[in-house]
Amino acid sequence: MMEDKRQTIVHKTVKSGITFGSALAMVISYTTWQSVGWAIFHGLLGWVYVLYFVLRY
C-alpha cells in the first residue's frame, strides 16, 4: 500500500518535470531564435536543450 503511494508520487513528479522542461526549452528557444519551428523541436528535446543552453551561453 505504501509502495503504491510512493510510486504514484514519483510518477507524477517525473511527468511534471518533463512537462516543465519542455515548456522551458520552448520559451528559451523562441526567445533566442524567434522561430516557432525551432521552439517545437527544442520542446521535444526538453531538458537536453535547457542544459545545452545553460552550458553554451
Backbone as CSV, one residue per row, in Angstrom:
resi,resn,N_x,N_y,N_z,CA_x,CA_y,CA_z,C_x,C_y,C_z
1,MET,0.826,-1.186,0.000,0.000,0.000,0.000,0.877,1.259,0.000
2,MET,1.829,1.320,0.889,2.721,2.475,0.972,3.593,2.569,-0.285
3,GLU,3.998,1.424,-0.814,4.824,1.387,-2.025,4.059,1.952,-3.224
4,ASP,2.765,1.641,-3.337,1.941,2.164,-4.423,1.832,3.679,-4.349
5,LYS,1.650,4.199,-3.155,1.540,5.643,-2.967,2.855,6.323,-3.339
6,ARG,3.965,5.740,-2.932,5.284,6.291,-3.233,5.535,6.273,-4.745
7,GLN,5.155,5.187,-5.398,5.335,5.067,-6.841,4.492,6.101,-7.579
8,THR,3.280,6.358,-7.109,2.416,7.357,-7.724,3.019,8.747,-7.605
9,ILE,3.575,9.072,-6.447,4.197,10.378,-6.240,5.397,10.556,-7.164
10,VAL,6.219,9.536,-7.281,7.384,9.601,-8.165,6.939,9.756,-9.610
11,HIS,5.937,9.013,-10.038,5.431,9.088,-11.407,4.920,10.490,-11.726
12,LYS,4.150,11.083,-10.819,3.621,12.436,-11.039,4.738,13.469,-11.076
13,THR,5.730,13.313,-10.229,6.849,14.251,-10.191,7.646,14.188,-11.489
14,VAL,7.922,13.006,-11.961,8.669,12.842,-13.206,7.877,13.415,-14.377
15,LYS,6.590,13.150,-14.427,5.759,13.650,-15.519,5.714,15.165,-15.521
16,SER,5.550,15.800,-14.371,5.506,17.257,-14.323,6.880,17.851,-14.624
17,GLY,7.942,17.180,-14.244,9.285,17.645,-14.564,9.553,17.627,-16.048
18,ILE,9.083,16.599,-16.725,9.236,16.508,-18.171,8.436,17.608,-18.850
19,THR,7.232,17.851,-18.384,6.387,18.898,-18.955,7.025,20.267,-18.753
20,PHE,7.514,20.546,-17.565,8.151,21.823,-17.279,9.412,21.993,-18.117
21,GLY,10.189,20.930,-18.274,11.401,21.003,-19.079,11.105,21.323,-20.534
22,SER,10.059,20.735,-21.073,9.671,21.004,-22.454,9.208,22.449,-22.622
23,ALA,8.391,22.921,-21.682,7.906,24.296,-21.750,9.063,25.291,-21.623
24,LEU,9.969,25.027,-20.705,11.125,25.898,-20.526,12.001,25.920,-21.773
25,ALA,12.210,24.764,-22.366,13.009,24.687,-23.595,12.362,25.480,-24.722
26,MET,11.041,25.398,-24.834,10.346,26.127,-25.896,10.441,27.637,-25.687
27,VAL,10.316,28.088,-24.461,10.410,29.528,-24.179,11.814,30.040,-24.462
28,ILE,12.816,29.315,-23.996,14.208,29.722,-24.248,14.476,29.758,-25.748
29,SER,14.034,28.732,-26.446,14.278,28.643,-27.881,13.591,29.773,-28.634
30,TYR,12.330,30.028,-28.331,11.608,31.088,-29.050,12.201,32.462,-28.744
31,THR,12.586,32.676,-27.503,13.195,33.951,-27.127,14.523,34.152,-27.851
32,THR,15.286,33.094,-27.984,16.601,33.182,-28.617,16.512,33.283,-30.140
33,TRP,15.698,32.423,-30.760,15.699,32.297,-32.211,14.484,32.915,-32.908
34,GLN,13.443,33.309,-32.184,12.201,33.850,-32.749,11.634,32.956,-33.857
35,SER,11.627,31.668,-33.622,11.128,30.705,-34.594,10.263,29.663,-33.901
36,VAL,9.029,29.533,-34.382,8.124,28.544,-33.801,8.610,27.134,-34.113
37,GLY,9.148,26.926,-35.295,9.657,25.612,-35.680,10.765,25.128,-34.758
38,TRP,11.735,26.016,-34.508,12.817,25.649,-33.593,12.300,25.453,-32.175
39,ALA,11.313,26.263,-31.775,10.749,26.121,-30.426,10.099,24.754,-30.253
40,ILE,9.377,24.291,-31.265,8.745,22.969,-31.193,9.812,21.879,-31.132
41,PHE,10.805,21.985,-31.984,11.885,20.993,-31.994,12.604,20.941,-30.648
42,HIS,12.950,22.106,-30.116,13.650,22.144,-28.833,12.735,21.716,-27.690
43,GLY,11.432,21.944,-27.827,10.484,21.457,-26.825,10.461,19.941,-26.773
44,LEU,10.629,19.300,-27.912,10.706,17.835,-27.944,11.967,17.330,-27.243
45,LEU,13.026,18.105,-27.322,14.270,17.722,-26.642,14.189,17.987,-25.141
46,GLY,13.407,18.974,-24.745,13.162,19.264,-23.338,14.402,19.651,-22.565
47,TRP,14.663,18.917,-21.471,15.762,19.236,-20.569,17.121,19.163,-21.263
48,VAL,17.235,18.371,-22.306,18.512,18.279,-23.028,18.879,19.648,-23.602
49,TYR,17.899,20.316,-24.225,18.162,21.644,-24.791,18.405,22.672,-23.692
50,VAL,17.665,22.596,-22.594,17.854,23.537,-21.485,19.275,23.429,-20.954
51,LEU,19.745,22.210,-20.719,21.112,22.024,-20.225,22.143,22.502,-21.245
52,TYR,21.906,22.216,-22.521,22.798,22.694,-23.579,22.868,24.223,-23.563
53,PHE,21.709,24.870,-23.457,21.659,26.330,-23.466,22.415,26.913,-22.272
54,VAL,22.220,26.318,-21.096,22.887,26.802,-19.892,24.403,26.653,-20.016
55,LEU,24.857,25.536,-20.539,26.296,25.309,-20.661,26.912,26.129,-21.785
56,ARG,26.161,26.339,-22.842,26.688,27.032,-24.026,26.700,28.542,-23.839
57,TYR,25.628,29.101,-23.283,25.519,30.561,-23.175,25.598,30.942,-21.733
